[in-house]
Amino acid sequence: MPALAACLLVAGCQTLGLDRDDRMTVSTRIDGLRLPARPWATTREVISMLGLEEACSSSGPICADAILDASDPMRPGVRLIAAADVLFLHGRAATGDARTQALTRCGILTHRYLFGPNLPGRFGPLDARSQMALRLHNACTSGLVQDVVDRPQAIAWRVDERRFPRSAVERLELAAALRPKGLRTRQIKDGIGAPAVAFGRTEEAVGAFPAQPFALPVTVQLVVDAEGNASLLATDASREASVATVFGDIPLARDLSAAYASAAIAFEEELDMWRLLRGAPDGDGEPQIRLLAPIDYHKDVVLLVHGFASSPMTWANMVNELLGDPRISDRYQFWLARYPTGLPFLVNRQGLARTITDFRERGRLSPYHPQPPMVIVGHSMGGVLTRLLVTESGTALWDAAFTVPPDALQADAADIEAARGLFMFEPLEGVDDVVLIAAPHRGSLMAEGMMARLVRRFIGGPRDVLDYLVRMTLGHPGQVQPEVRDNYLAGGPDSLATLSPAQPVSRAASELPTAPGVGVHSIIGILDPEDAARGDGVVSLQSASWPDGAEYRVRGGHDLQTLPETITVLKRILLARLPVSQPTPQPATAE
């Protein structure tokens, strides 16, 4: 009940699930279509023309050898595809090494058809056999990935070491075997290769990015070396790429939704909304950043900051649908912020600023490597935090809390310094734009209502994070503004209290301007066009409006971040930041 109340009050809830298909379904389905359980008509025609019905009645490998070795003027390209078809069917029905050997031979034959020069009997890309070659190649590659899932040593496989270390990847899993539940769309691109998810765990912290599980989108290619040996290569699929074949460049197949759903579910299981509301993540109260792909310093960063009583799961459909547009996925990387939503927003602003700065500095390639520009998107209370991250406080917040300036304050030096860090701050560097979605800049009356009082009973309090305010108020109460004195003596406000329009420090924060040069985009919900002043039903139009930047009004309630209209607006904002000329997809290595 409390979590439901919190969900209804401010944040909005979204859940994801993940089902897995059985092995047989995966091994027979390519590009969303089920492959036939018998040889293609063209394969049966080849067998008949070569008079190999008897040889092909017992064993798939024997049949394939007979097709390839028959003394007949039939062109090699035609033979290759027929033999590959027979080997695929044999491998699909076989088990163990026999399955792997058949699928490997199938992959090598189709690889020669797609990549090898000077092959008589190979026609254009629209020829039926050319289409069969691509489908069989993908099917045999997918079957080999499935073998690696079942038996990791079945066939040699490696990853693109430029993007993530092989030692960190624990297993591969076919994206076709994963069926996300809770996403409106599935972002798939057909092409060559087998879309998969690389699961693993980083063992060393990078800034505030701790050792954690990951699920990354990859495309698995079957590559053949000069000696004719086949292996699997998993490459990062977060950016569109293509390979050069005899038919021209063919895009690599990819499935971003399976990886994103897997990653989001892992994050949610590790630290869900309820735990974020009850207390601090991992015991130390510091916000964290989660990644959906390896850091790419050639892409701008979009940092997503969720709201009160929420978690990164709230961005599920937004991120999934944005990643489906290659103009976005090729130029942007998405980082997810997590923070304990029960703490006051100034505490979380301070923690987020420290986390972002530390993460970016420690994760940079070198001290001389420029940091990519950052866009911060915040929903609800996350929108308030986002705005404060690009704000210079001056003395406004300090004056709302204390009656004397820092230099005149009588208290322990460490306590004064802690208070100065909380109430006085500079804007975060490297942020070009902020997008504020349903942000209660001037608070929400619902933070003072009956539901808020119910939820407040279950919020994890600030504990000792504001104990210095208690000591300063006890020691010299006259130095603390009367409006906040009792609250500080009680240990400080919780997050809901700081969303109240009557909270003095919050009132002062609502008047602080954003830093010059930062683009501000406000997305505001209008629940009832006949009563626009009501806003989204939680945050009024007056509270959500910001005097600077652009304003976009969307028909809907407080869960704006889940709506297709909001996602469309955010896509326009992100695309408008990009140069007019877009880069061509990066080529991938086909060995």
matplotlib code that plots the C-alpha trace (Angstrom):
import matplotlib.pyplot as plt

x = [0.0, 2.7, 4.6, 1.4, 0.5, 4.0, 3.6, 0.3, 1.5, 4.5, 6.6, 4.5, 5.4, 6.5, 7.5, 9.4, 9.5, 11.5, 10.5, 12.7, 11.8, 12.7, 15.7, 13.9, 11.8, 15.0, 16.9, 14.2, 13.2, 15.1, 14.0, 10.7, 9.9, 10.0, 12.4, 11.0, 11.7, 12.5, 14.9, 14.0, 12.5, 15.7, 17.7, 15.4, 15.8, 19.6, 19.5, 17.2, 19.3, 22.4, 20.7, 21.6, 18.2, 19.7, 22.9, 20.7, 18.3, 20.5, 22.9, 23.0, 26.8, 27.1, 24.4, 26.3, 29.6, 27.9, 26.4, 29.7, 31.7, 29.3, 30.9, 28.4, 28.7, 26.3, 27.7, 29.5, 27.3, 24.2, 25.8, 27.0, 23.5, 22.0, 24.7, 24.4, 20.6, 21.1, 23.7, 21.5, 18.6, 21.0, 22.5, 19.1, 18.1, 21.5, 23.0, 26.5, 29.5, 27.6, 25.3, 28.2, 30.1, 27.1, 26.2, 29.9, 30.2, 26.9, 28.2, 31.5, 29.7, 27.3, 30.1, 31.9, 28.7, 28.4, 32.0, 34.1, 35.3, 34.9, 32.0, 30.2, 26.5, 26.1, 23.6, 22.4, 21.3, 17.6, 18.1, 16.3, 19.5, 21.3, 18.4, 18.6, 22.4, 21.8, 19.0, 20.9, 24.1, 22.1, 20.4, 23.6, 25.3, 22.3, 22.5, 26.2, 25.5, 22.9, 25.6, 27.9, 25.0, 24.7, 28.3, 30.7, 33.6, 31.6, 33.2, 35.8, 34.2, 35.6, 34.4, 35.5, 38.2, 37.9, 34.5, 34.5, 37.0, 36.4, 37.2, 34.2, 31.7, 30.4, 27.9, 26.1, 22.4, 20.4, 18.2, 15.6, 15.4, 14.4, 10.9, 10.6, 7.3, 6.2, 7.8, 5.5, 7.8, 10.8, 13.7, 15.1, 17.1, 17.4, 20.7, 23.6, 24.7, 22.8, 21.6, 22.5, 23.0, 26.4, 26.0, 28.8, 30.1, 32.6, 35.0, 36.6, 34.9, 35.2, 34.3, 30.9, 30.3, 30.7, 31.3, 27.9, 26.2, 25.7, 23.7, 25.0, 23.6, 25.9, 25.9, 27.5, 29.2, 30.6, 34.1, 36.3, 40.1, 42.5, 42.8, 39.1, 38.6, 35.4, 34.8, 32.3, 32.9, 30.6, 30.7, 29.0, 25.6, 24.9, 25.9, 24.7, 27.4, 27.6, 29.9, 31.1, 29.9, 30.0, 26.5, 27.6, 27.3, 24.9, 23.9, 24.6, 21.5, 20.7, 18.1, 18.5, 15.3, 16.4, 19.6, 18.0, 15.2, 17.8, 19.9, 16.9, 15.6, 19.0, 19.2, 15.7, 16.4, 19.5, 17.9, 14.2, 11.9, 10.9, 14.5, 15.3, 12.4, 13.2, 16.9, 20.2, 21.6, 24.3, 24.4, 26.4, 23.7, 25.7, 23.8, 25.1, 25.3, 24.4, 25.3, 23.5, 26.6, 30.3, 31.3, 31.7, 33.5, 32.3, 28.7, 26.9, 25.6, 21.9, 21.7, 18.2, 17.2, 14.1, 11.6, 10.5, 9.5, 10.8, 13.8, 15.6, 12.8, 10.6, 12.5, 12.0, 9.8, 11.4, 15.0, 13.8, 12.1, 14.8, 17.4, 15.4, 16.2, 19.7, 20.1, 19.8, 21.6, 24.5, 25.1, 23.9, 24.6, 22.2, 23.3, 20.8, 21.1, 20.0, 19.6, 17.8, 14.6, 13.7, 16.5, 16.1, 16.6, 19.5, 21.3, 20.6, 21.7, 25.0, 25.5, 24.5, 26.9, 29.7, 28.9, 28.7, 31.9, 33.8, 32.4, 33.3, 36.8, 37.8, 36.3, 37.9, 40.4, 43.2, 43.5, 43.6, 40.6, 37.6, 34.5, 31.4, 28.6, 25.9, 22.1, 20.3, 16.7, 14.8, 11.2, 9.3, 11.6, 14.4, 13.5, 14.1, 17.4, 18.3, 17.6, 19.6, 22.6, 22.9, 22.2, 24.5, 23.0, 24.9, 23.8, 20.0, 19.7, 22.1, 20.1, 16.9, 18.4, 20.6, 20.5, 24.2, 26.7, 29.1, 32.0, 30.0, 28.5, 29.6, 30.0, 32.5, 34.5, 33.7, 30.0, 30.2, 32.0, 29.4, 26.5, 28.3, 28.6, 24.9, 23.5, 26.1, 27.2, 28.2, 26.6, 27.8, 30.2, 29.8, 26.0, 24.6, 20.9, 18.4, 14.9, 12.5, 9.5, 6.6, 9.1, 7.5, 9.8, 7.5, 6.4, 3.2, 0.2, 0.0, 3.2, 1.2, -2.0, -3.3, -1.6, 1.7, 1.4, 0.7, 3.7, 6.0, 5.6, 7.4, 10.1, 13.7, 14.7, 17.9, 19.4, 22.7, 23.3, 22.1, 23.4, 25.6, 22.4, 21.1, 24.4, 24.4, 20.8, 21.3, 24.4, 23.3, 19.6, 19.6, 21.8, 19.1, 16.0, 13.0, 11.0, 13.4, 14.7, 12.3, 12.7, 16.5, 16.3, 14.3, 17.0, 16.1, 13.3, 12.6, 12.2, 8.4, 8.8, 11.2, 8.6, 6.1, 5.5, 5.8, 9.3, 11.5, 14.7, 12.7, 10.9, 14.3, 15.6, 12.6, 13.8, 17.3, 18.0, 19.7, 23.3, 23.8, 24.3, 22.4, 19.3, 16.2, 13.3, 10.2, 7.7, 4.5, 1.5, -2.0, -4.5, -7.6, -7.4, -10.5, -8.5, -4.9, -3.9, -4.3, -1.4, -0.9, -3.0, 0.1, 2.1, 0.3, 1.0, 2.4, 4.8, 6.0, 6.6, 10.0, 10.6, 13.6, 13.9, 11.3, 8.0, 6.1, 2.7, 1.6, -1.9, -1.5, -1.0, 2.1, 3.5, 4.6, 7.9, 6.0, 3.9, 4.7, 4.1, 6.7, 9.2, 8.5, 9.2, 12.5, 13.5, 13.1, 15.1, 18.0, 18.0, 18.0, 21.3, 23.0, 24.8, 22.8, 25.1, 25.0, 27.9, 27.8, 27.5, 30.9, 32.0, 32.5, 35.2, 34.3, 37.2]
y = [0.0, 2.6, 1.9, 2.1, 5.4, 6.8, 5.6, 7.4, 10.5, 11.5, 9.1, 6.6, 2.9, 0.8, -2.8, -5.0, -8.7, -11.2, -14.6, -17.0, -19.2, -22.8, -23.9, -25.4, -22.3, -20.1, -22.4, -22.5, -18.8, -16.2, -12.6, -13.4, -16.3, -20.0, -21.8, -24.9, -28.3, -29.8, -28.9, -25.9, -26.6, -25.5, -27.9, -30.8, -29.9, -30.0, -33.4, -34.7, -33.3, -34.8, -38.2, -38.2, -39.2, -42.4, -40.7, -38.0, -40.4, -41.3, -38.6, -34.8, -34.6, -37.4, -35.7, -32.4, -34.0, -35.8, -32.5, -30.7, -33.6, -34.8, -34.9, -32.7, -29.3, -27.8, -24.4, -24.3, -21.4, -23.6, -26.6, -24.5, -23.3, -26.8, -28.3, -25.6, -26.2, -29.9, -29.2, -26.7, -29.2, -31.9, -29.6, -28.5, -32.1, -33.2, -32.7, -32.1, -32.1, -33.4, -30.3, -27.9, -29.4, -29.4, -25.8, -24.7, -26.2, -24.6, -21.2, -21.6, -22.5, -19.6, -17.3, -18.2, -17.5, -14.1, -13.0, -15.2, -13.9, -15.6, -18.0, -19.3, -19.7, -16.8, -14.2, -10.8, -9.9, -10.4, -13.9, -16.6, -18.5, -15.3, -14.7, -18.3, -17.8, -14.9, -16.6, -19.9, -18.0, -16.2, -19.4, -21.4, -18.5, -18.3, -22.1, -21.8, -19.0, -21.3, -24.0, -21.5, -20.9, -24.6, -25.6, -22.6, -24.5, -25.7, -23.2, -20.5, -17.1, -13.7, -10.1, -6.8, -5.9, -2.2, -2.0, -4.5, -7.1, -10.7, -11.6, -9.5, -11.3, -14.4, -15.6, -14.8, -15.3, -15.0, -11.9, -14.1, -16.2, -13.2, -11.8, -8.5, -7.8, -4.2, -2.5, -1.1, -1.8, -4.0, -2.2, -4.7, -4.3, -7.1, -7.8, -10.1, -11.8, -13.0, -10.3, -11.4, -10.1, -10.2, -10.8, -10.2, -8.2, -5.5, -6.2, -2.7, 0.5, 3.4, 6.6, 6.0, 3.0, 0.1, -3.5, -4.6, -6.9, -5.8, -6.8, -5.3, -5.5, -7.3, -8.8, -12.1, -12.7, -15.9, -15.1, -17.4, -17.0, -17.6, -21.3, -21.8, -22.0, -20.5, -18.7, -16.3, -12.6, -10.5, -6.8, -3.9, -3.2, 0.1, 1.9, 0.9, -0.8, -2.8, -5.3, -5.4, -8.5, -9.4, -7.9, -4.6, -3.4, -5.3, -3.9, -5.9, -7.2, -5.9, -6.1, -3.3, -4.1, -7.5, -6.1, -3.0, -5.0, -7.4, -4.6, -2.7, -5.7, -6.5, -2.9, -3.1, -6.4, -5.0, -1.9, -1.4, 1.6, 0.6, 0.3, 3.6, 5.2, 3.4, 4.3, 4.8, 2.5, 0.1, 1.7, 4.9, 7.2, 8.1, 8.2, 6.0, 5.9, 2.8, 2.3, 0.5, 0.2, 0.7, 4.4, 5.9, 9.3, 9.9, 10.1, 12.8, 11.7, 11.7, 11.3, 10.3, 11.3, 9.6, 11.1, 10.5, 6.9, 5.8, 4.1, 3.8, 1.4, 4.4, 5.2, 1.8, 2.7, 6.1, 4.7, 1.7, 3.8, 6.4, 3.7, 2.4, 5.5, 5.1, 8.9, 8.8, 5.5, 6.4, 9.8, 9.4, 7.1, 6.8, 6.9, 6.1, 7.9, 6.2, 7.9, 7.4, 9.3, 9.6, 12.1, 15.9, 17.1, 19.3, 16.3, 14.4, 17.4, 17.4, 13.7, 13.6, 16.5, 14.7, 11.4, 12.8, 14.8, 11.9, 9.4, 11.5, 12.4, 8.9, 7.3, 9.6, 8.1, 10.5, 13.9, 15.5, 13.7, 16.0, 15.0, 14.5, 17.1, 16.1, 16.4, 15.8, 14.7, 14.7, 13.7, 15.1, 15.5, 14.4, 17.5, 19.7, 18.1, 18.5, 22.2, 22.7, 20.8, 23.7, 26.5, 28.8, 29.1, 32.3, 33.0, 32.6, 29.1, 29.9, 33.0, 30.9, 28.6, 30.9, 34.4, 35.1, 34.5, 31.5, 33.5, 34.8, 31.4, 30.0, 26.3, 23.5, 24.3, 20.9, 21.5, 24.9, 23.5, 20.7, 23.2, 25.5, 22.5, 21.8, 25.3, 27.0, 25.5, 26.1, 24.8, 21.4, 21.9, 20.2, 20.3, 21.8, 21.2, 20.1, 18.6, 19.1, 16.7, 17.4, 19.1, 20.8, 23.8, 25.5, 22.4, 20.4, 20.7, 17.0, 16.9, 18.3, 16.2, 13.1, 10.7, 12.5, 12.0, 8.3, 7.9, 9.9, 7.3, 4.8, 7.1, 6.3, 9.4, 11.4, 9.5, 11.1, 12.9, 16.2, 15.7, 18.8, 20.9, 19.4, 20.3, 23.8, 24.4, 23.1, 25.1, 28.4, 28.4, 32.1, 31.6, 29.4, 30.9, 30.4, 28.8, 25.8, 25.7, 23.0, 20.9, 20.9, 20.0, 16.9, 15.8, 17.8, 17.5, 14.4, 14.5, 15.0, 18.0, 19.6, 19.3, 21.4, 24.9, 26.2, 24.9, 28.0, 26.7, 25.1, 28.5, 30.1, 27.4, 27.9, 31.4, 30.5, 31.0, 28.4, 29.0, 31.1, 29.0, 26.0, 25.2, 24.6, 22.5, 22.1, 19.3, 20.0, 17.7, 19.1, 16.5, 18.6, 21.2, 22.8, 23.4, 23.9, 25.6, 22.3, 20.9, 17.2, 16.6, 16.5, 19.5, 22.7, 24.5, 27.4, 25.1, 23.2, 26.3, 27.8, 31.3, 30.4, 28.2, 26.3, 24.9, 21.9, 20.9, 17.3, 15.9, 13.6, 13.1, 13.1, 10.0, 12.1, 10.2, 7.1, 8.8, 8.5, 12.3, 13.1, 10.7, 12.4, 15.8, 14.6, 13.0, 16.3, 18.1, 15.6, 15.6, 19.4, 19.4, 17.3, 18.7, 18.7, 16.1, 12.7, 10.4, 7.2, 3.9, 2.6, -0.5, -3.7, -6.2, -9.3, -11.7]
z = [0.0, 0.8, -2.3, -4.3, -2.7, -3.5, -7.0, -7.4, -5.6, -7.6, -9.6, -11.5, -11.8, -14.6, -14.6, -17.1, -17.4, -19.5, -20.8, -22.5, -25.5, -25.6, -27.6, -30.5, -31.1, -31.2, -33.5, -36.1, -36.2, -38.1, -38.8, -37.1, -39.5, -38.8, -41.1, -42.8, -41.3, -44.7, -47.5, -49.6, -53.0, -54.7, -52.6, -53.4, -57.1, -56.8, -55.1, -57.8, -60.7, -59.3, -58.7, -55.0, -53.5, -52.0, -50.6, -49.1, -47.4, -44.5, -43.3, -43.7, -43.8, -46.3, -48.4, -48.3, -49.3, -52.2, -53.4, -53.2, -54.8, -57.5, -61.0, -62.7, -64.4, -61.9, -60.8, -57.4, -56.0, -56.5, -54.8, -51.8, -50.9, -51.3, -49.1, -46.5, -46.3, -45.8, -43.1, -41.3, -41.1, -39.8, -37.2, -36.0, -35.3, -33.9, -30.5, -29.1, -31.3, -34.3, -34.2, -33.8, -36.7, -39.1, -38.2, -38.5, -42.0, -42.9, -41.8, -43.7, -46.9, -46.7, -45.7, -48.9, -50.9, -49.3, -49.1, -51.4, -54.8, -58.1, -57.4, -60.5, -60.0, -57.7, -58.9, -57.6, -54.1, -55.0, -56.4, -54.4, -53.6, -52.5, -50.1, -48.9, -48.4, -46.0, -44.1, -43.7, -42.7, -39.9, -38.9, -38.6, -36.7, -34.3, -33.8, -32.9, -30.5, -28.9, -28.7, -26.9, -24.4, -23.8, -24.1, -23.8, -25.4, -28.4, -30.7, -30.3, -29.6, -28.7, -28.3, -29.6, -27.1, -28.0, -26.4, -23.5, -22.3, -23.0, -19.4, -18.2, -20.5, -18.8, -21.4, -24.6, -25.1, -28.3, -28.4, -30.1, -27.0, -24.8, -25.0, -23.0, -21.4, -20.7, -23.7, -26.3, -29.2, -29.9, -31.6, -34.2, -37.3, -39.8, -41.5, -41.2, -38.0, -34.9, -32.4, -28.9, -25.4, -23.7, -19.9, -17.5, -14.6, -14.2, -11.4, -10.9, -10.1, -12.5, -10.5, -9.1, -11.5, -9.1, -9.9, -11.3, -13.7, -17.3, -20.3, -23.5, -27.1, -29.4, -32.9, -33.3, -36.6, -38.0, -39.3, -41.3, -41.4, -44.3, -43.4, -43.5, -39.7, -38.3, -35.0, -33.5, -33.0, -30.8, -31.5, -29.8, -31.4, -29.7, -32.9, -36.4, -38.5, -41.7, -43.4, -47.0, -48.9, -52.6, -52.8, -51.2, -47.7, -45.5, -42.1, -39.0, -37.4, -34.0, -31.2, -28.7, -26.7, -25.4, -24.0, -22.5, -20.9, -19.4, -18.0, -16.6, -14.9, -13.4, -12.0, -10.6, -8.9, -7.4, -6.0, -6.5, -6.0, -2.5, -1.3, -2.9, -1.0, 2.3, 2.5, 0.8, -2.0, -1.0, 2.5, 1.8, 0.4, -2.7, -6.0, -8.7, -12.5, -14.5, -18.1, -20.9, -23.1, -22.7, -22.4, -25.9, -25.9, -29.5, -28.3, -26.3, -22.9, -22.0, -18.2, -17.0, -13.4, -12.1, -9.6, -6.1, -5.2, -8.6, -10.2, -13.5, -14.6, -15.2, -18.4, -19.9, -22.9, -23.4, -23.7, -25.7, -28.3, -28.5, -29.1, -32.0, -34.0, -35.4, -35.5, -31.7, -30.9, -33.2, -31.5, -27.9, -25.0, -22.1, -18.5, -15.7, -12.4, -9.2, -5.9, -2.5, -3.1, 0.6, 1.2, 0.8, -2.7, -1.8, -0.4, -3.6, -5.7, -3.9, -4.2, -7.9, -8.7, -6.9, -8.6, -12.1, -11.8, -10.3, -12.8, -15.8, -14.6, -13.6, -16.7, -19.2, -21.6, -20.7, -18.9, -22.3, -23.8, -24.0, -22.2, -24.4, -24.0, -21.6, -21.7, -18.4, -18.4, -15.1, -14.3, -11.3, -8.4, -10.7, -12.8, -9.8, -9.2, -12.8, -12.8, -9.6, -11.2, -13.7, -11.1, -9.1, -5.7, -4.5, -0.9, -1.6, 0.0, 2.8, 3.7, 3.7, 6.3, 8.4, 9.8, 9.5, 6.7, 6.8, 8.0, 11.0, 11.9, 15.3, 14.9, 14.4, 11.2, 9.7, 10.3, 8.7, 5.7, 5.3, 5.4, 2.9, 0.5, 0.9, 0.5, -1.7, -5.1, -8.7, -11.8, -13.1, -16.0, -19.4, -19.5, -22.7, -22.3, -19.6, -20.1, -17.2, -17.3, -14.9, -12.6, -9.5, -9.3, -6.9, -5.1, -5.1, -2.8, -2.8, -0.8, 2.1, 1.7, 3.4, 1.0, 1.6, 5.3, 4.8, 2.6, 4.9, 7.6, 5.3, 3.9, 5.1, 6.9, 6.4, 9.3, 10.0, 6.7, 8.2, 11.8, 11.4, 11.1, 14.3, 16.1, 14.7, 15.6, 19.2, 19.7, 18.3, 17.6, 16.9, 13.9, 12.2, 10.6, 12.8, 10.0, 9.8, 13.3, 14.6, 11.5, 11.8, 15.4, 14.3, 11.9, 8.8, 6.2, 4.2, 0.4, 0.5, 2.8, 0.4, -2.3, -0.2, -1.6, 2.0, 2.7, 3.0, 1.4, -1.4, -2.0, -2.3, -4.7, -7.0, -7.7, -8.7, -12.5, -14.6, -15.8, -18.9, -22.1, -20.9, -23.0, -20.9, -22.2, -20.1, -20.9, -19.0, -18.6, -19.1, -17.7, -18.6, -21.4, -19.8, -16.6, -17.8, -14.6, -12.8, -14.8, -14.7, -11.6, -9.3, -10.4, -11.4, -14.6, -12.6, -10.7, -13.7, -15.9, -16.1, -17.3, -19.5, -22.5, -24.5, -23.2, -24.6, -23.3, -23.5, -22.9, -19.9, -16.2, -14.1, -15.8, -18.8, -19.3, -20.4, -23.1, -26.8, -27.2, -24.6, -26.3, -29.6, -28.1, -26.5, -29.8, -31.5, -28.8, -29.1, -32.9, -33.0, -31.2, -33.9, -37.0, -40.2, -41.8, -40.1, -40.0, -42.1, -40.1, -39.0, -41.0, -39.1, -39.6, -41.6, -41.5]

ax = plt.figure().add_subplot(projection="3d")
ax.plot(x, y, z, "-o")
ax.set_aspect("equal")
plt.show()
